[in-house]
Amino acid sequence: MFVDDACDPHGAAVSYREVVLNGSGIGEAAMTTINSIVPLSTNVGRENSIPTQPTIPAGPGRMLPPGHIHLGVAKEIAPTLCDFGIDPDPVISEAGLDPSLFDDGANVIPHASLGRLLTLCVARTHCQHFGLLVGQRATILSLGMVGRLMQHSDTVGDAMRALVSNLSIQNRGAVPSLTTLGETVLFSFLVYQPKAESADQISDGSIAVTVNALRALCGSEWNPIEVLLPRVAPADKEPYRRHFRAPVRFNQETASIVFPASDLNCRVAGADPFVRGLLEERIQQMKRTQGSVLSDDIRRLLRSRLTSQHCSADEIADLLAMHRRTLSRRLKGSGMGYRAITNEMRFEIARQLLQDTEVPLGQIAAALGYSEASAFTRAFRRWSGQTPTAWRYAGHPN
């Protein structure tokens, strides 16, 4: 979810509550605030920046391509490095990014560059929970327009559904999901970009900031029931217990927060329906501008469903409101078939679990829908040229 405070046109910080709830003139004031956050013009950015890596300058109204992400939470990487006494600029440059991009959380970078940067940060700091530190510094406002919509949602449930439905305007490298299981709710965050580096660090940070967002909505004393993380248990678990204030289970298949379903009914204090309407309208406008890439839509759907249910082409076509033959025809035009995308996502999920966790092979095979571990082993050998066991213990190549 690695995806800033509102500013007026002259650069001064603006509080939504101060601007919008200031008596008369609410419409004009609120619209000024919304326009200052998401300008209709997209000519925003640092004029003199010459990025080392292709990037998209600030301006959330721009189309966000697949595999890219607004800095948002990741903007906290620079101050976190400073906490370790490390100058962030050389590290950011080594990752192929222009350090000046980190001046504005609305700037866009490739998701792969974020993973590469986090890998370097862990190596420089020797801190295996660096991503957690980044996420715990971030706030609900680090989630940009989506975070602001959450602040003005009627209930916590509405806010979480807004996060799940709209995060794609700011992050096209991972996908969130929200599942109700009886009296509990499971919020999950799943990296789906192929060959993503530091998926464990990205997941740590994303779950950490989501807990911060829930505390902003429910009150600072709110705690989850438990937190699940797809990473090897660190030698020092105390930073995780201290931030989440709940039991943390490592070596899990997904990054998830478990909390009571009754929390979804909590009212969000200070939510303003007028501002919510403006935000929803602007986000829909951004979605229309962003457009859709069918293969990316399928990857997002598969990533959130492959480990919990079987997803046939017919089922995915139905979710996308098209006939199965239409789906095949459109994919054929893009040069990649449904089976190839499904295998790509199975390989990505397997790769993440083999690299970042100690989840047994049989459990990974079952999670990916294989009836037995031997079938998974044969498939993985086709994808990588190695058995899962050999791959896991061969230095975890990307």
BELFEN-V563993 format. One record per residue. N is the residue number from 1. RES is the residue in one letter. PSI is psi in radians with two decimals (NA if undefined). Layout:
BEGIN
N,RES,PSI / N,RES,PSI
END
This chain:
BEGIN
1,M,0.09 / 2,F,1.36 / 3,V,NA / 4,D,2.80 / 5,D,2.69 / 6,A,2.51 / 7,C,2.56 / 8,D,3.03 / 9,P,-0.28 / 10,H,0.10 / 11,G,-0.02 / 12,A,2.47 / 13,A,2.43 / 14,V,2.30 / 15,S,2.28 / 16,Y,-0.81 / 17,R,-0.71 / 18,E,-0.72 / 19,V,-0.83 / 20,V,-0.56 / 21,L,0.41 / 22,N,0.89 / 23,G,-2.31 / 24,S,2.80 / 25,G,0.34 / 26,I,-0.71 / 27,G,-0.87 / 28,E,-0.75 / 29,A,-0.77 / 30,A,-0.73 / 31,M,-0.64 / 32,T,-0.74 / 33,T,-0.81 / 34,I,-0.77 / 35,N,-0.51 / 36,S,-0.43 / 37,I,-0.78 / 38,V,1.44 / 39,P,2.49 / 40,L,-0.61 / 41,S,2.58 / 42,T,0.30 / 43,N,0.84 / 44,V,2.46 / 45,G,3.09 / 46,R,2.02 / 47,E,-0.54 / 48,N,0.10 / 49,S,2.35 / 50,I,1.49 / 51,P,2.52 / 52,T,-0.62 / 53,Q,2.52 / 54,P,2.20 / 55,T,3.01 / 56,I,2.14 / 57,P,3.02 / 58,A,2.61 / 59,G,1.54 / 60,P,-0.19 / 61,G,-0.18 / 62,R,2.72 / 63,M,2.32 / 64,L,1.94 / 65,P,2.75 / 66,P,2.50 / 67,G,0.18 / 68,H,2.91 / 69,I,2.45 / 70,H,2.48 / 71,L,-0.98 / 72,G,-1.94 / 73,V,-0.69 / 74,A,-0.29 / 75,K,-0.42 / 76,E,-0.09 / 77,I,-0.77 / 78,A,-0.93 / 79,P,-0.48 / 80,T,-0.71 / 81,L,-0.70 / 82,C,-0.62 / 83,D,-0.49 / 84,F,0.07 / 85,G,0.41 / 86,I,2.27 / 87,D,2.07 / 88,P,-0.46 / 89,D,-0.83 / 90,P,-0.60 / 91,V,-0.76 / 92,I,-0.72 / 93,S,-0.68 / 94,E,-0.48 / 95,A,0.00 / 96,G,0.37 / 97,L,2.68 / 98,D,2.09 / 99,P,-0.51 / 100,S,-0.35 / 101,L,-0.50 / 102,F,0.04 / 103,D,-0.32 / 104,D,2.06 / 105,G,-0.20 / 106,A,-0.19 / 107,N,2.68 / 108,V,2.38 / 109,I,2.81 / 110,P,2.44 / 111,H,-0.63 / 112,A,-0.61 / 113,S,-0.62 / 114,L,-0.79 / 115,G,-0.74 / 116,R,-0.73 / 117,L,-0.75 / 118,L,-0.62 / 119,T,-0.77 / 120,L,-0.68 / 121,C,-0.75 / 122,V,-0.74 / 123,A,-0.72 / 124,R,-0.68 / 125,T,-0.29 / 126,H,0.54 / 127,C,1.97 / 128,Q,-0.17 / 129,H,0.60 / 130,F,-0.76 / 131,G,-0.66 / 132,L,-0.76 / 133,L,-0.69 / 134,V,-0.85 / 135,G,-0.63 / 136,Q,-0.32 / 137,R,-0.43 / 138,A,2.82 / 139,T,3.12 / 140,I,-0.51 / 141,L,-0.31 / 142,S,-0.27 / 143,L,0.23 / 144,G,-2.44 / 145,M,-0.65 / 146,V,-0.72 / 147,G,-0.69 / 148,R,-0.65 / 149,L,-0.69 / 150,M,-0.74 / 151,Q,-0.52 / 152,H,0.25 / 153,S,2.70 / 154,D,-0.80 / 155,T,2.94 / 156,V,-0.65 / 157,G,-0.77 / 158,D,-0.69 / 159,A,-0.77 / 160,M,-0.64 / 161,R,-0.61 / 162,A,-0.68 / 163,L,-0.82 / 164,V,-0.71 / 165,S,-0.49 / 166,N,-0.06 / 167,L,-0.40 / 168,S,-0.33 / 169,I,-0.25 / 170,Q,-0.25 / 171,N,1.94 / 172,R,0.74 / 173,G,-0.16 / 174,A,2.84 / 175,V,2.33 / 176,P,2.81 / 177,S,2.74 / 178,L,2.09 / 179,T,2.26 / 180,T,2.20 / 181,L,1.54 / 182,G,-2.04 / 183,E,0.12 / 184,T,2.84 / 185,V,2.48 / 186,L,1.97 / 187,F,2.18 / 188,S,2.63 / 189,F,2.16 / 190,L,2.07 / 191,V,2.26 / 192,Y,-0.07 / 193,Q,2.28 / 194,P,2.46 / 195,K,0.65 / 196,A,2.22 / 197,E,2.67 / 198,S,0.69 / 199,A,-0.56 / 200,D,-0.71 / 201,Q,-0.71 / 202,I,-0.76 / 203,S,-0.77 / 204,D,-0.87 / 205,G,-0.67 / 206,S,-0.71 / 207,I,-0.66 / 208,A,-0.79 / 209,V,-0.53 / 210,T,-0.67 / 211,V,-0.72 / 212,N,-0.72 / 213,A,-0.74 / 214,L,-0.63 / 215,R,-0.57 / 216,A,-0.58 / 217,L,-0.67 / 218,C,-0.28 / 219,G,2.60 / 220,S,-0.31 / 221,E,-0.03 / 222,W,2.44 / 223,N,2.56 / 224,P,2.94 / 225,I,-0.80 / 226,E,2.89 / 227,V,2.36 / 228,L,2.36 / 229,L,2.33 / 230,P,1.19 / 231,R,2.73 / 232,V,2.47 / 233,A,2.20 / 234,P,2.82 / 235,A,-0.63 / 236,D,1.83 / 237,K,-0.15 / 238,E,-0.71 / 239,P,-0.60 / 240,Y,-0.80 / 241,R,-0.66 / 242,R,-0.72 / 243,H,-0.82 / 244,F,-0.41 / 245,R,0.75 / 246,A,2.82 / 247,P,2.44 / 248,V,2.19 / 249,R,2.16 / 250,F,3.06 / 251,N,0.76 / 252,Q,2.85 / 253,E,-0.45 / 254,T,2.81 / 255,A,2.02 / 256,S,2.66 / 257,I,2.24 / 258,V,2.22 / 259,F,2.88 / 260,P,2.40 / 261,A,-0.49 / 262,S,-0.42 / 263,D,-0.43 / 264,L,-0.40 / 265,N,-0.11 / 266,C,2.37 / 267,R,2.53 / 268,V,2.01 / 269,A,2.37 / 270,G,0.05 / 271,A,2.36 / 272,D,2.01 / 273,P,-0.51 / 274,F,-0.81 / 275,V,-0.68 / 276,R,-0.76 / 277,G,-0.73 / 278,L,-0.74 / 279,L,-0.76 / 280,E,-0.72 / 281,E,-0.75 / 282,R,-0.70 / 283,I,-0.73 / 284,Q,-0.65 / 285,Q,-0.73 / 286,M,-0.68 / 287,K,-0.70 / 288,R,-0.68 / 289,T,-0.67 / 290,Q,-0.62 / 291,G,-2.93 / 292,S,2.48 / 293,V,2.04 / 294,L,-0.81 / 295,S,-0.63 / 296,D,-0.71 / 297,D,-0.72 / 298,I,-0.73 / 299,R,-0.75 / 300,R,-0.80 / 301,L,-0.78 / 302,L,-0.70 / 303,R,-0.59 / 304,S,-0.14 / 305,R,-0.41 / 306,L,-0.63 / 307,T,-0.02 / 308,S,-0.33 / 309,Q,2.77 / 310,H,2.42 / 311,C,1.68 / 312,S,2.88 / 313,A,-0.63 / 314,D,-0.75 / 315,E,-0.74 / 316,I,-0.72 / 317,A,-0.71 / 318,D,-0.74 / 319,L,-0.54 / 320,L,0.11 / 321,A,0.83 / 322,M,2.82 / 323,H,2.65 / 324,R,-0.72 / 325,R,-0.62 / 326,T,-0.73 / 327,L,-0.83 / 328,S,-0.72 / 329,R,-0.76 / 330,R,-0.65 / 331,L,-0.66 / 332,K,-0.67 / 333,G,-0.46 / 334,S,-0.12 / 335,G,0.18 / 336,M,2.20 / 337,G,2.93 / 338,Y,-0.75 / 339,R,-0.68 / 340,A,-0.72 / 341,I,-0.72 / 342,T,-0.79 / 343,N,-0.65 / 344,E,-0.77 / 345,M,-0.65 / 346,R,-0.73 / 347,F,-0.72 / 348,E,-0.77 / 349,I,-0.79 / 350,A,-0.77 / 351,R,-0.78 / 352,Q,-0.78 / 353,L,-0.66 / 354,L,-0.67 / 355,Q,-0.74 / 356,D,-0.21 / 357,T,3.08 / 358,E,0.47 / 359,V,2.27 / 360,P,2.63 / 361,L,-0.72 / 362,G,-0.66 / 363,Q,-0.69 / 364,I,-0.77 / 365,A,-0.80 / 366,A,-0.69 / 367,A,-0.55 / 368,L,0.08 / 369,G,0.22 / 370,Y,2.41 / 371,S,-0.42 / 372,E,2.74 / 373,A,-0.55 / 374,S,-0.64 / 375,A,-0.69 / 376,F,-0.73 / 377,T,-0.75 / 378,R,-0.75 / 379,A,-0.76 / 380,F,-0.62 / 381,R,-0.65 / 382,R,-0.69 / 383,W,-0.71 / 384,S,-0.28 / 385,G,0.04 / 386,Q,2.78 / 387,T,2.76 / 388,P,-0.70 / 389,T,-0.80 / 390,A,-0.71 / 391,W,-0.76 / 392,R,-0.65 / 393,Y,0.30 / 394,A,0.55 / 395,G,0.14 / 396,H,1.08 / 397,P,2.67 / 398,N,NA
END
